[in-house]
Amino acid sequence: MQHRSYPQIRKLLEEGQLTCMELVRNHLAVIHQKNHLNAFLSIYENEAIARARDIDQKIKNQTAGKLAGLVVGIKDLLCYKDHPLQGSSKILNGFISQYNATAVQRLLDADAIIIGRQNCDEFGMGSSNENSAFGSVRNDLDNNRVSGGSSGGSAVAVQAGMCQISLGTDTGGSVRQPAAFCGLLGLKPTYSRISRYGLAAYASSFDCIGILANYVEDIALVLEVIAGADEMDSTVSRKEVPSYATELNIHKKKFKIAYFRENIENPSLQEEIKSIFTETIQNLKSDQHVVEPIDFPWNEYVLPTYYILATAEASSNLSRYDGVRYGYRSPQTKDLSTLYKKTRSEGFGREVQRRIMLGTFVLSASYYDAYYTKAQKVRRLIRDQVKEIFSHYDFILMPTTPTTAFKIGTHSSDPVEMYLADLFSVQANVAGVPAISLPCGIDKQGLPVGLQLLADDFEECKLLKFSKMILDQRQH
């Protein structure tokens, strides 16, 4: 079935030219046909078909919700009541979610159809989806290449047509990086825009639920439905949720855009990404936007700050997985101490263990002030500097990733090399601002190149509007 945006699909559903049943069966056929990509861990086939039947009836009765018939996949970090939740980890073997995440509940209330649970890096820790207990997710464009991480299954599912949109999570670029590698749009909203209730925590002050899609319109509609206040999450913003979808086409303003000289001059930036970045700047200028290079004095501290703070929070958050109440429990235990040690060393993968140990180290009494406290102060400086930029500019333009999708196994033996894949994406998470990755071209091997736009807090409306302008222009 050819790609269509959800508003186009909805029109066909209402005119009776298409049914939700047909949509679901089409997506299921693709899921089975492309099973080798390893994007889904569970497929809710019978349930999705039954739900499609009910929603078809609602459409006939004109009582259907805002997202009726939208087929959605959810990352294996989001709670969906009475369905498995494993964080793609052995440690949560057999765990069944007791409730719905707020974002999931809001999708269901709007009559979306959840088709399955998607593979990811274990607990969201990774940039290639090679850290899953269930194996790597393969890129649909080249099956020997990574999908990006940690929301790799979510990205490939949309890329391959297994679902219309996916909900992923973005802690340091985990929605935008796979979006770039798979040629999609990936939005990380402002921290606190979407409730984190029902999201298995990795680093609580960074984690965001994000959206992967082929169309800006689809992201706008879904964000409108899932964003907003929630009494179950004390950190969520109470700011009113705008009508993102209706504002997409309003007034074609000219914008002021900044980019960092340091990014363009970075030696690890792939040559083709650099030239697409430069070409995009020229196109924006010729369209009468103001685009200016600026310096970012804290540039070299962004990635280390992220890894110190995120691993510290991971060490604290993941201490709850101990084999006592739920999930995997080692059979080789003699007493409580060996139960904890063996369960955690057998249940967690190597990358998760590495980050827990790093985090425990930076939180230890001897190093707390030297690392954790200092990193918190630097984070504040980075955020203040980013906010200062937004007092003069509408957006910051950056590459999403230093390279296009690399081959599976390329960086597996060198964690530092793998962490550098997050070089450009962590900035938005450290500052807490919204960011979106846009497909902006391909390299010599035909692999997608993603560029990202960052905006000020809660300016998703402006971000989506400008993204649509850029993509519409590329098509012409």
N, C-alpha and C positions, 0 to 999 in steps of 0.2 A: 504494500500500500504506500502510495506516495506521501512524503512528509507534508503535513498541514499544521497550521497553528491551531490552538484550542478554539479560538473564536470561529475559525472556519469550520472546524469539526462540529461545534455546537450548532451552527447554522444548518448544517446537513442533518444533524439529529432532529432538530425542530421541524425541518421540512419533510422528514420521513425518508430521506434519501440514504440514511445510514442508521444503524442501530448500535446501542452499546454492546449488545451480544456480538455483533460482527467485529467491532473494535477489539474487544477482549480476545476473541478467538484469533484474530490477526496477530495480536501481540504474543499470544501463547504459542502460535505456530513459529514465530521468529525465535522465541526463547528456546523451544525444543530444537529447532534447526541449528541454532548457534550455541548450543550447550557447551561446546569446547572452549568458549571464551571464559567460562567459569564466573559469570557476573552475578548469578543468583545462587543463594544457599537454600532457599525455600521458595516454592512456587505455590501460590494459593489458588490453584486452578478452579476447583469446584465452587469455592466460595466467591471468586471473582465472577464466574458465570452466573451464579445465583443472584449476586448483587446487580449485575448488568441487567438481568431480567426485570428486577424490581425497579431499577432506575428508568428503563425503557417505558415502563408503565407510568412512572411519575412524569416523564416528558410528555406522554400522551395526555395526561391529566393536567398538564401545565402547573405542576407543583414541585418541579425539580429544582434542586439547589444550584448555587452559582457555578459549581464545577462538575455538574452532572456529566458522567461519562468520561471524565479525565482519568486516564489510566496512569497510576503512580507506582513507582518502586521506592522502598525505603531502606536506607542504610542499616546494617545490622548493629546500630547503636541506639536505635529509637524504639521505645516500648510500643508494642501493639498487643493489646489484651488477648490472652489465651493463645498467643503465638510465641515461637522461640525467640529468645534474645541471647546472643552469644558474644557480641563484640568481636566476632571472628577469632575467638580464643577458646582453647581447650578448657580453661579454668571455669567457663560457664556452661560446660556440657550439661544438656538436659534442662536448662533453666527456661521456664515459661513465664512470660511477662504477666504481671497481675493487674495491670491497668494500661490505659493509652497515654502516650505522650500528648501534651496539649496540641502540638502541631498536627499530630496524627488524628486526634479527635476532631479538630477543626476541618481537616480534609474530609473526614467521614461525614461530618455534619453538612458539608456542602455537596455531598453525593459524589465525591471522587471514589474511584475503585482502586484498592491496593492489591497489586498483582503478585507481590513477593518481597522477600527480604534479600538484600544485596550484600555481596562480599566486600570486605574492606581490609585495610591494614589493621592488625590486632589493636583494639582499643583506640583506633585512629592514629596509631604511631607509625608513620612511614610516608614516603613520597613516591612509592612505586607499586603499591599493592602486592609486594612480594613477602610481606610479613604476616600474612593471614595463615591461621592454622589449617585453612582449607585450600591452600595453594594460591598461586598468582592468578590475577585477572589478566587476560590477554587483550591487547588493543585490536579492535575490529579491522583497522586499516592494514596492520601488519602484525600477525599473531606471534611474532618473535619479539615484539616490543611491549614495554610496560604500558599500562593504562593511566599511570599517574596514581597518586595516593593522597590521603588515605581513602577517599571516596571513589576508588577505581571501578568497583562493580556498578555503582550508581551512574558514573559517566558512560561506561561502555554500554549499559542497558539503554540509555537514551541514544547514544551514537549508533547502535545497531538496530534501533527501532523495536526494542523489547517493551518499552513503555513510552508514554508521552513526556513525562517529566520524572525526575527523581529528587527525593530529599536526601541531601548529604549533610556532612558536618564539616566545619572549617575552623581549625584551631590555629594553624599556621600556614594555611593555603590549601587545605585538603579538599575544597570544592573547586577553587580556581585553577590549581595545578592540573588535575585530571581533565578539567574542561579545556585547558590549553592543549594538552596532549591528544585529546579526542575531537577537537574542532567544534566545541560547544560553547554556549554561554554558561558562566558559573557565577552566581551572586553570593557574596558574603555580606549580609546586612550589618548595620551598626550593632555593636555589642548591646544586648538588652532589647533589641527590636522584636525578636521572636523569643517566646518563653523557652527555657531550657528544661522545663519539667518533663521528665520521662526520657531525657537524653543521658545515656551512660557517660559519666564524667571522665574526662582525661585531664584537662587543665581548666578549672572552672572560670577563671577570669579571662580566658581566651576563647573558650568553646562557643561556636555559633552554629545554629542550624542554617544551612544554605540550600540553594535551589539550582539544579542543573536542567537545562532545556535547550531546544533549538531556536526558540523565538523569544524576543523581549516581551511580547504580549503575554506569553504563558507565565513568565516569571512575575510580571506585574500582577496578574490575576491571583496567582498562588500566594504571593507575598501579602496581598490585600486580605486574603482569607486567614492566613496563619499568624500574622503579626498582631501585636497589641497586648494590652494588660492581661494579667493572669494571676488570680489570687494564690495559685500554687507555686509561684516563683517570685520571691521577694526582690530579685535583682532585675526583673523585667520592667521596661519603661511603661509609664502610664500615658505617654504622649499619644494623641489621637492618630489613628491610622488613616492616611489620605487615600483617595481613590486613585491608586497608581495607574490602573488601566485607562481610565478616562482622561488622565492628564498626559498620556504619552504623546498625543499629537498636537498639544496646545503650544502655541507660539514658538517660532524658530529663532530663538535668541542667539546672539553670538557670545561665545564664552572665552574666559581667560584660563589658559592651561599652563601648568608648570611641569618641567621634567628635570630630573637630577643629572647633572653632568657626570657624576660618579658612576651612574648606571650605564651610560653609553660607553664610557671609557673602561668599564670593567673587563679585564682580560678573559674572564670565563664566559662572557656573552658570545653565543654562537653568531658567526658573521652574518648569516641570512636573517636572523632575528634583528640584529643591529640595522641591517639595510631596510627591513620592513618597518622598523620603528622610525627611522629617519624619513622614509617615504610617507608614513602616516603623518608625521609632523608637517611635512611640506603640503600634503593634501588639506590638513586643517587650516594652515596659513592661507592657502589659496581660496579656502572657503570663508575667508575673512575672520577666522578666530585668532585670538592672540595666543601665541605659543612661545614660552620663554624658558631658557635654561637657568636653573638656580643651583646653589650648593646646599647640601644637607650635612651640617657639621657632625651629626651623630651616626652617619651612615654605617661606619665599620662596627658600631656597637649594637645594631639592631638584632642581628642573628644571634650573637652570644647572649644578649639580654633575654631573648625569647627562649633559648634552650635552658638557661639557668632557671628561669621562673616556671616554664612549662614542666620541666622534669621535677621540680620541687612540688608542684601541685599534683603531678601524677603520682609521686611517691606517697603523698597523703591520701589521694582519692582511691588508689588501688589497694590500700591496706585492708579494705573491707572484704577483699576476695581471699578468704583463708580456708575454705573447705569445711567450715563448721555448719553453716545453715543451708547453703545451696551450692550447686555447681559441682565441679570435679573435686574428689577427695582421694589423695594417694592411698593405695592399699598397703603401702610399705610403712605403716606408722606404729610406733610403740607407745608414745605418750603425746601430750598436747604439743610439746615443743617440736617433735619430729613431724606431727600432723601439719603444723604451719609451714615448716621448712620444706618438707618434701612436696606438699601440695602446691606450694607457690613455685618451687623450682621445676616441677614437672608440668604444671598447668600453664605457666606463662612462657611465651616464646622469648628468644634471645634478645630481640630489640626492646621488648617491654621490660625485661629484666635489666637491661643496660640502662634504660631511662629511670627506672625505679632506684637503681643503685646511685646513679648520678644525682638524682633529686635528694636522696637520703644523705648523700655526702654534703651537698650545698646547704642542707638544713641542719647539719650536725653542729653541736655547740661550738666547736673550734672554728667552724667556717661560716656560720650563719651571717655574721656581720660583713665578712670579707666578700661573700658572694651574693647571698639572697637579699640582704638589706641594700647593698650597693646596686644590685640589678633593679630593685624596685625604684630607687632614686633615678637611675638612668632611664627607666621606662617613663617616668614622669617627664623628664627632660625631652624625650623623643615625642611624647604626646603633645607637650606644650609647643614644640617646634612645628609639628604637623598642623596644629590648630592655628598657629601664627601664619603659616603658608596659606591656609584657607581664609584668612582675613583679607588676602590680596588676590587669590585665585579661586576659580570654581572647582578645578580638578587637578590632580597630579596624574600624569601619564607615565606608566612604567612597563617594562617587559613583565610577563607573568612568570616566566621561567628562563633560566640561563640557556637552556638547550631545548630542542624538540624531544619527543619520546625516545628514550634510549633503549637498547636491547636488554631483555630480561637477563639478570645476572651481572650486568656491567659494573654496578657499584656495591654489590652485595658484601664484598669482603672489606670494604672501607666505609665505615659509618660516617666519617667526616665528609667524604666525597658525597655521600647520599644527603647529608644535612645541607650541603651547599645547593641542592636542588631547590631549597626553600628561600634562597638568597633574597629574592624580590617579593615573595608573597607574604613573609611574616610581618612586614611593615604595617599593614592594615590591622593585623591582630594585636600587635604591640600597642598601637595607638587607639584601637577600638573603633576605628572608622569604617564606613562601608566601602566595598570594592567589588568590581565586576571584571571578569575576564571575557574578552571578545575574540572570536576567531578572526584573524586579520591577514591571512595568507598562508602559503605553504613553502617549505624549504625545497632543496634540490631533489630530495628523496620522496617528495609528495606528502610530507608529514606536516600537520597543522601547526601554525604559529599563533600563540595567544598574546595579546597585549592587555594590560589592565588599567582601569581608571579608578582612582580613589577620590572620594568626596568627603565633605564635612559630615559630622554626626547627623543622622536622620535625613540626609539629603538623597535618599534612594530615588525619589521622584525625579530629581534633576539628573541623577546618574542613569536611570533607565531611559529617560527622554533623549539624553545625549548619545547613549549607546545605540538607540534606534536610528538616530540621525546618521551616525557613522556607518552602521551596517546598511542602511538604505542607500547611502552614497556609494558604498562599495559595490552594491548590486547594479547600480547604474553605470 
